[in-house]
Amino acid sequence: MVALEADRQEEAEGQGEPLGSAAVTRVAVISDTHLPRGARRLPDLCLERLRAADAILHAGDIATLAVLDELRALGPPVHAVFGNVDEPALQLALPETAVVELGGVRIGLVHIAGREELLLRRFAGCRAVVFGHTHRPVVERRGDVWLLNPGSPTERRRSPFHSMIELVISAGELRPELVRLA
């Protein structure tokens, strides 16, 4: 544990943050994994980022409870909502919406975003709202709120690439990074 904290302090120093500054929280964000399906699996880079994160957010369409259990077995706590194609048991196990606090920042989570103004109202007080469903990545700011769709790491559909998002939270500030997986 002490070695991990020292490593994170070294990372913070390398990013221009002073020694002893507020902790850095790394959050891996995925959606629309639709697993299992044939031989499809999460890309290696996605798995690396998930394992290295302090928390995992999944914006729905996981598909099965078994896949949720596999995500939980990666280590970091998993916060998830159900999507429109998730099996009934998964829909019973997960909420339709959630608000989580990570690194001192409130983040809303839903699968289908709907109209933007209603989404922002629904998650008032959140610094970011994560959604999925479209498989198309979105990293946009509306005032002081980030609207984030990680796309899909496994099924790109109309997106030009597979993707996920990594959030870096430090001193109450949130920085999203869209990660191209293939």
MOURHU-V40205 format. One record per pair of residues at least 12 apart in sequence whose ideal C-beta (glycine too) atoms are under 8 Angstrom apart, sorted by the first residue. I is the first residue (numbers start at 0). J is the second residue. Records with the same first field share a line. If there is no record, write none. Layout:
# MOURHU-V40205
I: J ; J
This chain:
# MOURHU-V40205
7: 22 ; 23
10: 23
11: 23 ; 169
16: 169
20: 169 ; 170
21: 169 ; 170 ; 171
22: 102 ; 169
23: 102 ; 167 ; 168 ; 169
24: 53 ; 54 ; 101 ; 102 ; 166 ; 167 ; 168 ; 169
25: 51 ; 52 ; 53 ; 165 ; 166 ; 167 ; 168
26: 52 ; 53 ; 54 ; 55 ; 56 ; 101 ; 102 ; 106 ; 165 ; 166 ; 167 ; 168
27: 45 ; 48 ; 49 ; 51 ; 52 ; 54 ; 55 ; 56 ; 75 ; 163 ; 164 ; 165
28: 55 ; 56 ; 57 ; 58 ; 129 ; 147 ; 149 ; 163 ; 164 ; 165 ; 166
29: 45 ; 49 ; 55 ; 56 ; 57 ; 58 ; 149 ; 151 ; 152 ; 163 ; 164
30: 57 ; 58 ; 59 ; 60 ; 82 ; 110 ; 129 ; 130 ; 131 ; 132 ; 148 ; 149 ; 150 ; 151
31: 58 ; 59 ; 60 ; 82 ; 131 ; 132 ; 134 ; 150 ; 151 ; 153 ; 154
32: 57 ; 60 ; 61 ; 62 ; 66 ; 151 ; 152 ; 153 ; 154
33: 60 ; 62 ; 84 ; 151 ; 153 ; 154
34: 61 ; 62 ; 63 ; 66 ; 153
35: 62 ; 63 ; 65 ; 66
36: 62 ; 153 ; 154
39: 153 ; 154
40: 153
41: 152 ; 153
42: 152 ; 153 ; 161 ; 180 ; 181
44: 178 ; 180
45: 152 ; 161 ; 163 ; 178 ; 180
46: 73
48: 163 ; 165 ; 178
49: 70 ; 73 ; 75
50: 73 ; 74 ; 75
52: 75 ; 165
53: 75 ; 101 ; 102
54: 75 ; 76 ; 77 ; 78 ; 99 ; 101
55: 70 ; 73 ; 75 ; 76 ; 77 ; 78
56: 77 ; 78 ; 79 ; 99 ; 106 ; 108 ; 129
57: 70 ; 77 ; 78 ; 79 ; 80
58: 79 ; 80 ; 82 ; 108 ; 109 ; 110 ; 129 ; 130 ; 131 ; 132 ; 148 ; 149
59: 79 ; 80 ; 81 ; 82 ; 83 ; 85 ; 93 ; 109 ; 110 ; 111 ; 131 ; 132
60: 82 ; 83 ; 84 ; 85 ; 110 ; 131 ; 132
61: 79 ; 81 ; 82 ; 85 ; 89
62: 84 ; 85 ; 86 ; 89
63: 85 ; 86 ; 88 ; 89
64: 86 ; 88 ; 89 ; 92
67: 79 ; 89 ; 92 ; 93
78: 97 ; 99 ; 108
79: 93 ; 97 ; 108
80: 93 ; 94 ; 95 ; 96 ; 97 ; 108 ; 109 ; 110
81: 93 ; 94 ; 95 ; 110
82: 110 ; 111 ; 131 ; 132
83: 110 ; 111 ; 132
95: 109 ; 110
96: 108 ; 109 ; 121 ; 122
97: 109
98: 122 ; 125
101: 166 ; 168
102: 168 ; 169 ; 171 ; 173
103: 168 ; 171
104: 126 ; 127 ; 168 ; 171 ; 173
105: 124 ; 125 ; 126
106: 125 ; 126 ; 127 ; 128 ; 129 ; 166
107: 121 ; 122 ; 125 ; 127 ; 128 ; 129
108: 128 ; 129 ; 130
109: 121 ; 122 ; 128 ; 129 ; 130
110: 130 ; 131 ; 132
111: 130 ; 131 ; 132
112: 128 ; 130 ; 132 ; 146 ; 148
115: 141 ; 146
118: 130 ; 146
119: 141 ; 144
122: 144
125: 144
126: 143 ; 144 ; 145 ; 173
127: 144 ; 145 ; 146 ; 147 ; 166 ; 173 ; 175
128: 144 ; 145 ; 146 ; 147
129: 147 ; 148 ; 149 ; 164
130: 146 ; 147 ; 148
131: 148 ; 149 ; 151
132: 148
133: 148
134: 150 ; 151 ; 154 ; 155 ; 156 ; 157 ; 158
135: 148 ; 150 ; 156 ; 157 ; 158
136: 148 ; 149 ; 150 ; 158 ; 162 ; 164 ; 177
138: 164 ; 175 ; 177
145: 173 ; 175
147: 164 ; 166 ; 175
149: 162 ; 163 ; 164 ; 177
150: 162 ; 163 ; 177
152: 180
160: 179 ; 180 ; 181
161: 179 ; 180 ; 181
162: 177 ; 178 ; 179 ; 180
163: 177 ; 178 ; 180
164: 176 ; 177 ; 178
165: 178
